[in-house]
Amino acid sequence: MNNKLKLSLAVLNMMLAMATFSYAQQINPIEGRWDMVISQEGKELPSWLEIRHSGNHTLVGRFVYANGSARPISEVKMKDGQFSFAIPPQWEDSHAYLEFEGGMSGDELKGTMLYTDGETYNWVAKRAPKLEYTKNPKWGKPIKLFNGKDLSGWQAMGENQWVAESGVLKSPRSGSNLVSEQKFDDFKLHLEFKYPKGSNSGVYLRGRYEVQITDSKGAEPSDVEYSGVYGFLTPSEVVAKAAGEWQEYDITLIGRRVTVVANGTTVISDQIIPGITGGALDSKEGEPGPLYFQGDHGPIEFRNIVVTPRIK
């Protein structure tokens, strides 16, 4: 190798090293995914925040409030080490306009949220855990979470409207959500369900990630419709049956990676769930959590609820 070629390679390596260093210098410590808790009107509301680069100089993101789906953040503005962003209302009849300000405090983000009512509320966010994926998992014994006779092992989140009849767990009208007493880390879930025309429900994995149950036969795939992970993951196709028919989900959750099989068809295959969805029980993603059924959006029925936990 001649001297000119050696010099050219040395210069190229130096330029690459400088480019890598320059890029590393651009990474803002607020970037990443954050599990947030908003202290609002005496309640601790689980929420979620993602901040990332778009191009060289712009920060953008996504935000999940205590309800609703993930909403885009068009720009996260930085000034004097503090950041701010605004979230417009999500629905036409909603007045929930939100303004956030915050900054780093040790390993956490802390700040305030200005709500539509003019009140300001405090919030704190911890960096979301990675949730390691386990290849070739070993599975334990299947657990029947519903005995077919009563609500043993389940708790209503308010005034209870759920009943057990002939092996079926029923919510005959909109009312309270229902939470399992048992908590799980990684698991496989088999679930059968039936809903009347126009109804809406969902099953929350670890109480944090909602897989939608909606009357969606013939609809286009969407992350807020049948078999989608609400606001995050869109199924490859909608395989919903007609309202009034029994249907089934087989769901595998390992770490953040989820597979959803709906009525025998794999519609989400080993995809990463970025964070909690609206309506989550909490934002403690590193901890085991229960199953929870949505009962506040319309009538729904469940049967053959079987969880197979992973053996560590």
C-alpha positions in Angstrom: 0.0 0.0 0.0 1.5 3.3 -1.0 1.8 6.4 1.2 -0.9 8.3 -0.6 -3.4 5.5 -0.1 -2.5 5.1 3.5 -3.0 8.9 4.1 -6.3 8.8 2.3 -7.5 5.9 4.5 -6.3 7.7 7.6 -8.2 10.8 6.7 -11.3 8.8 5.9 -11.2 7.0 9.2 -10.7 10.4 11.0 -13.7 11.9 9.2 -15.9 8.9 10.1 -14.8 9.1 13.7 -15.6 12.8 13.8 -19.0 12.2 12.2 -19.8 9.6 14.8 -18.7 11.9 17.6 -20.8 14.7 16.1 -23.9 12.5 16.0 -23.3 11.3 19.5 -23.1 15.0 20.7 -26.4 15.7 19.1 -28.3 13.1 21.2 -30.4 15.0 23.7 -30.7 13.3 27.1 -34.5 13.7 27.0 -34.7 11.5 24.0 -36.2 8.0 24.5 -39.4 6.5 25.9 -40.7 7.5 29.3 -43.2 6.1 31.7 -45.1 9.1 33.1 -47.4 9.7 36.1 -49.5 12.9 36.1 -50.8 14.1 39.5 -54.2 15.5 38.6 -57.1 16.3 40.9 -55.9 13.9 43.6 -55.3 11.0 41.1 -52.1 9.5 39.8 -52.8 9.2 36.0 -50.5 6.7 34.1 -49.3 8.3 30.8 -46.4 7.8 28.4 -44.0 10.0 26.4 -41.6 9.4 23.5 -39.1 12.0 22.3 -36.9 11.5 19.3 -35.0 13.3 16.6 -36.5 14.2 13.2 -33.6 15.4 11.0 -30.6 17.1 12.6 -32.3 19.8 14.7 -35.9 19.0 15.4 -37.3 16.9 18.2 -40.7 15.2 17.8 -42.6 12.6 19.7 -45.7 10.8 20.8 -47.8 11.1 23.9 -50.4 8.8 25.6 -52.7 10.4 28.1 -54.7 8.5 30.7 -57.2 7.8 28.0 -57.2 7.8 24.2 -54.6 6.6 21.7 -51.0 7.7 21.1 -51.0 11.3 19.8 -48.2 12.8 17.7 -46.1 15.7 19.0 -45.2 17.8 16.0 -42.3 19.6 17.8 -40.6 19.5 21.2 -39.1 22.9 21.7 -35.9 23.4 23.7 -34.8 26.5 25.6 -32.2 26.9 28.3 -32.2 23.2 29.1 -36.0 23.0 29.4 -38.5 21.5 26.9 -42.1 22.2 26.0 -44.8 20.8 23.7 -48.5 21.0 23.1 -51.2 18.4 22.4 -54.4 19.4 20.7 -57.8 17.8 21.5 -58.1 14.2 20.2 -61.8 14.2 19.5 -64.2 16.8 18.1 -66.2 16.9 21.4 -63.1 16.9 23.5 -61.7 20.1 25.0 -58.5 18.4 26.4 -55.9 20.8 25.1 -52.6 20.1 27.0 -49.4 22.1 27.3 -46.3 20.5 28.8 -43.1 22.0 30.2 -40.3 20.0 31.8 -36.6 19.1 32.1 -34.2 16.6 33.4 -33.9 16.0 37.1 -31.3 13.4 37.8 -32.4 10.3 35.9 -36.0 11.5 35.6 -38.0 14.0 33.7 -40.2 16.4 35.8 -42.5 19.2 34.9 -46.0 20.6 34.7 -49.0 20.2 32.5 -51.4 23.0 31.8 -54.9 21.5 31.3 -57.9 22.9 29.4 -59.5 23.9 32.7 -56.7 26.4 33.3 -55.2 24.4 36.1 -51.6 23.3 36.2 -50.6 19.8 37.4 -47.3 18.2 38.1 -45.9 15.1 36.4 -42.8 12.9 36.7 -41.4 10.4 34.2 -39.0 7.5 34.4 -37.2 6.0 31.5 -39.1 3.0 30.2 -37.4 -0.3 30.8 -36.2 -2.5 27.9 -38.1 -5.6 28.9 -35.8 -8.4 27.7 -37.0 -10.9 25.1 -36.6 -14.6 25.9 -36.0 -16.9 22.9 -37.3 -20.4 23.1 -39.3 -19.8 26.3 -40.5 -22.7 28.5 -44.2 -22.6 29.4 -45.8 -23.6 32.6 -49.2 -25.2 33.3 -52.2 -23.4 31.8 -54.3 -21.5 34.3 -58.1 -21.1 34.0 -58.8 -17.6 35.2 -62.6 -18.0 35.1 -64.2 -20.9 36.9 -67.5 -20.5 34.9 -69.6 -20.2 38.1 -68.8 -16.9 39.8 -66.4 -13.9 39.8 -63.8 -15.6 42.1 -60.3 -14.2 41.2 -61.7 -11.0 39.7 -62.4 -7.5 40.9 -64.6 -4.9 39.4 -63.2 -1.3 39.3 -66.3 0.3 40.6 -69.9 -0.7 40.9 -70.1 -4.2 39.5 -72.3 -5.2 36.6 -70.4 -8.4 35.6 -72.2 -11.8 36.1 -71.3 -15.4 35.6 -73.9 -17.5 33.8 -73.5 -21.0 32.3 -69.8 -20.8 31.9 -69.8 -17.3 30.4 -68.5 -14.1 32.0 -70.9 -11.3 31.0 -71.1 -7.5 31.1 -74.7 -7.0 30.0 -74.3 -3.2 29.9 -71.6 -0.5 30.1 -70.2 -0.2 33.5 -67.0 -1.1 35.4 -63.9 -2.7 34.0 -62.8 -6.1 35.4 -59.3 -7.0 36.7 -57.8 -10.3 37.5 -56.4 -10.8 40.9 -53.4 -12.8 39.5 -50.6 -10.9 37.9 -48.3 -12.1 35.1 -45.0 -11.4 33.5 -44.6 -13.2 30.1 -47.5 -15.4 29.1 -49.7 -16.9 26.4 -53.5 -16.1 26.5 -56.4 -17.9 25.0 -59.6 -15.9 25.1 -63.1 -16.3 23.5 -65.5 -13.5 23.3 -68.8 -12.3 21.8 -70.3 -8.8 21.5 -73.6 -7.4 20.2 -73.7 -5.1 17.1 -71.8 -1.9 17.6 -70.2 -2.8 20.9 -66.6 -2.2 22.0 -64.3 -3.7 24.5 -60.7 -4.8 24.9 -58.3 -7.0 26.9 -55.3 -5.3 28.6 -52.2 -7.3 28.8 -50.4 -6.8 32.2 -53.1 -4.2 32.7 -51.2 -1.8 30.4 -51.4 -2.8 26.7 -54.9 -3.0 25.1 -55.8 -5.4 22.3 -59.0 -4.0 20.8 -62.3 -5.9 20.6 -64.6 -4.0 18.3 -67.5 -4.8 15.9 -65.3 -4.3 12.8 -66.3 -7.0 10.2 -65.4 -5.7 6.8 -63.4 -2.7 8.1 -59.9 -1.7 7.0 -57.0 -2.7 9.3 -56.4 0.0 12.0 -54.5 0.2 15.3 -57.8 1.4 17.0 -60.0 -1.4 15.6 -60.4 -5.2 16.0 -57.2 -7.0 17.1 -55.0 -3.8 17.0 -52.8 -2.9 19.9 -54.6 0.4 20.6 -52.9 3.4 19.0 -49.7 1.5 18.3 -49.9 -1.7 16.2 -52.1 -2.3 13.2 -53.2 -5.9 12.3 -52.3 -7.2 8.9 -56.0 -7.8 8.2 -59.3 -7.7 9.9 -60.7 -11.2 10.5 -63.6 -10.2 12.7 -66.7 -12.3 12.5 -70.2 -10.9 12.6 -71.5 -9.5 15.9 -73.2 -12.2 17.9 -70.7 -14.9 17.0 -68.1 -16.4 19.3 -64.6 -15.3 18.4 -61.1 -16.0 19.8 -57.8 -14.5 20.4 -54.5 -16.3 21.1 -52.0 -13.8 22.3 -48.3 -14.2 23.2 -46.5 -11.5 25.2 -42.8 -11.8 25.9 -41.1 -8.7 27.1 -42.5 -6.0 24.7 -43.0 -8.4 21.8 -46.5 -9.5 21.1 -48.1 -11.9 18.7 -51.9 -11.8 18.1 -53.7 -14.6 16.4 -57.4 -13.7 15.8 -59.8 -16.5 14.8 -56.9 -18.7 13.7 -55.1 -16.0 11.6 -51.9 -14.4 12.8 -52.5 -10.6 12.4 -49.7 -9.2 14.5 -46.4 -11.2 14.5 -43.7 -10.6 17.1 -44.1 -6.9 17.1 -42.8 -4.4 19.7 -45.3 -2.5 21.9 -43.6 0.9 22.4 -45.5 1.8 25.6 -48.7 1.7 27.6 -52.0 2.4 25.9 -54.7 4.7 27.1 -56.7 3.3 30.0 -53.7 1.5 31.5 -53.9 0.6 35.2 -50.4 2.0 35.7 -47.2 2.9 33.9 -44.9 0.5 35.8 -43.9 -1.4 32.7 -41.1 -3.3 34.5 -43.5 -5.1 36.8 -45.9 -8.0 36.3 -49.5 -7.1 35.9 -53.1 -8.5 35.6 -55.5 -9.1 32.8 -58.2 -6.5 32.6 -61.4 -6.5 30.5 -62.9 -3.2 29.4 -66.5 -3.0 30.5 -67.3 0.7 30.1 -67.7 0.8 26.3 -70.7 -1.6 25.8 -71.9 -5.2 26.4 -69.4 -8.0 26.1 -69.1 -11.7 27.0 -66.0 -13.9 27.6 -65.4 -17.6 28.1 -62.5 -20.1 28.2 -60.0 -17.6 29.6 -56.7 -19.5 29.9 -53.3 -18.0 30.7 -50.1 -20.0 30.3 -47.2 -18.3 32.1 -43.6 -18.5 31.0 -41.3 -20.4 33.4 -38.2 -18.4 34.3 
